[in-house]
Amino acid sequence: METHTNQKILLVDDRPENLLVLENILEGPNREFVKANSGEEALSLLLKNDISLILLDVQMPGIDGFETAKLIAGTQKTKHIPIIFVTAISREQRHIFQGYEVGAVDYLRKPLEPEIVKSKVKIFLELDRQRRLLEIQNQELIDAKKNTDNILANVEEGLFLIDSDYSIKPQYSVELEKTLDKNQLAGINFLTLLKDTTDKEIYNNASMYLELMFRDDIDEDMIEELNPLHETQYSPESKMDALKYLTFN
């Protein structure tokens, strides 16, 4: 699954010529630039745009880069956005530590070296792309689970899944509990359930059949032909005199 939506890069510098330099260096396909001349403007633009990466000048009038980064990192909507500081200030450790403390992921030093800038930005944009892809996949899984839960809650058949150890998985239909007259079926061994409620021959046939189902070297159509459980007599433990017939597909 791929997403080809443009990634927005927020460039923040109080000097327009510096913004132009950054844009020229980083121009490429599937990239869109949002530019701000101050920390205040950057914060305003972050509320209106879905930003993938921020390149933030440290020395600016008003709210400087450190304070801007601190505000970005402290806001739920924007705290995940990686910030690369662009700086011409000294290389003293205190300045570097201050940047990392307020949320910076890296530094670019002026005068900029285009290849270094391109390389670092490429890495963080790829991480952003992977994060967005993962979010989409996670949402699809959530939606799929909701759909499955809805089906299992409304279907009029006793549907369920089992593990290779024959334990009933948590995903089973509400109707299954009614059919088997038993609640909380997740984790219960299906063969144990049959052993207590069917005759010995049915149990033995079911045991051999389930063993075949989990073998990779047996053809699926052949397994279906061997199915001994097309119609099985079943007597719930709580109502031994209430005979039911179970059909397995």
N, C-alpha and C positions, 0 to 999 in steps of 0.2 A: 504494500500500500504506500503510495507516495502522495505528498501534498505539494503543489506548485505555487501556492500563494506567496506573493512577494514578502520578504522579510524587511521590516522597517528598522533602520538604524538611526538613533537619535544622536545628532552631533551638537555639542554645546560648547560655545566659545564666544567671548564678547567681541572678538575681532572677525569681521566677515571674511577677510582674506584667508584666515586660518580654516574657516569652515569650507571655503572653496577648495583649498589644498586637500583637505581630508576627503571631500566628495570626489575630487579628481582621482585620488589614489585608490579609492574603494569602489569606484563605479564598476558595476557588473550586472549580469542577468539576475532577475528575481530579487533585486535589491531596490529599496526605496528609502530616500533620505528625508528625515524630518530635522529641521535646523532651529536652534534656539540661541539667542545672544546673551542670555542670562540664566541664572539658576531658577529665578522666578518663572521665566517663560518656559523653561524645560519642565518644571513641575506641572504647569498648565497644559502643556502638550501631551504629557504622559497620561492625563485624564481622558484625552480625546483619541489617543492612538494606541494600537497594540504593538508595542515596541519589543524587538528581539534583542537589541544590544545598545548600550549607551557608551559613547566616547565623550568624556567629560573633562573640560579644562579645569585645572585646579585654581589658578589665579584669575578671579573675576571680581568686578565691583559688586557690592550688595552681598547676596548670598554666594559665598565662594564654593568651589567644587566639593570640599570636604563636607560642608554643611548641607549642600544639595544632595550628596550621596547618602548622608545620614537620614535625611527626610525620605528619600526614595526607599531605602532599606527598611524604614519603619512603617511603611504603608503596605497593607495587605495586598493590594492590587499590583504593586510594582516591586515588591521585595525580591522576587525571583529573577529580575532582569539583571544580567551581568553588567558591571560597570568597569570600563577601562579608563584610567586616568591618563590624561595628556598633560604633561607638566614640563616646565622649564626651571622649576625651583631646584634647590640643592639636592644632592643625593644623600643627605643625612638620613640615618636610620629612623630618626623620629618622624620624619615626613612620610617615609614609606610605611611605617607601622600605623601612623594616623590614617593613611589611606585604606589599609586593610581592615582596620578597626571599624570603619564606617561603611564597609561593603565592597571595596574594590576587589576585582579578580586579577587585575594586572596593571602594569604601567607602560606608557609610551612616552619616551623622552624627546623633547625638542632639541635640535632640529630632527624632524621625523625621517626615518629610513623607510622608504616606501615598501620594500620587500618584507621587512619585519612587521609593519602595520598590516599588510595584506595577510600575512601568515597567521597572525594572532586573531584577526577578525574572522578569518575563514574557520578557525577552530571553534570559536564561540558561536558562530552562526550554525555550524554543523551540530553542536550540542543543543542549540535551541531547536533545530529541525527535528532532532531525535526526541527531544522532550515533548514537542507538539504531537509527533507521531504516536508516542506512547500514550499521551492523553486521549487521542482519538481511539486507539485500540482499547484502552481501559473503558472508555465510554461505551464502545460497541459491546464489550463484554457485559457491562452493567445492563445495557438495553436487552441483550440476549437473555440474560438471567431473568430480567423482569418478564420478558415474553414467555420464557419457559415456565416460570412460576405461575403466570396467568393461565397457561395451558393446563398445567398440572392441577391447578385449583378448580378448573371447570370441566375437564374431560370426564366422561362417564365410564372410563375404563381404568383398571388398576395398573397403571404404568409405573415402572421402576427400573433402576439401573443397579447392577451389582459389580463389585470389585472381583479381582481374580481369586480372592479367598472366599467368594460367594456371599459377602456381606452386602446388605441393601444400602445403597448410597442415600444421602439426604434428599436427593432429587427424586421424589416419587409423588404420584397423584393422591389427592385427598380420598378418592374413591377406593384406593388400595386398602386404607385403614378400615373402611366400611366393609369391603369384601372379605378381608381376613379377620375382621372383628377384633382388631388389635391396634393400639396406639403406639406412637414412638417407635416406628419400624427401622429407622436409620441405625445401622451398625449391627442389626440382627442377622445372623447367618441364615440364608434362605434355605439351605438344606436342613438345618436344625429345625426350622419352622415346618418344613414338609415332613420330617421324621416324626414329629409330634402329632401330626394331623392327617397323615395318609398311611396307606398300608405299606408293608415292607417292599413289595415289588415295585410300586410307583417310586418309592424313595430311591431304590437301587438304580432304576432306569434314569431318574432325574440326575443322580450323582454322576453316572457315566456320561450323560448328555452334556452336562455343564463342563465336565472335564474336556470334552471334545471342543466345546465352544471357545475355549481359551488356548487352543492349540493353533499355531500359525500354519502348520502343514496340512490342515484339513480344509477342503473347499467349503465355502459358505453354503452353497446350494445343497451339497451332500449332507451337511449338518441339519439343514431344514428337513430333508427327506427322512432323516433318522429321528426327528423330534418325537419323543415318546409322550410329550406332555400336551398334545393337542386338546385333550379334554380329560381333566383329572378330578377325581372326587376329593373333596376337601371338607373336613369337619372342624370348625373353629373350636379351640380348647374350651372357651366359655360356654359353647352350645353344642356339645358333642352329638346331640340328636338332630341338629340342623345341618343337613347335608347340602353342600354346594358343589358346583362344577366350575373348575378353573380352566381357562383356555390360554395357552402360551404360544406366542408368536415371536 
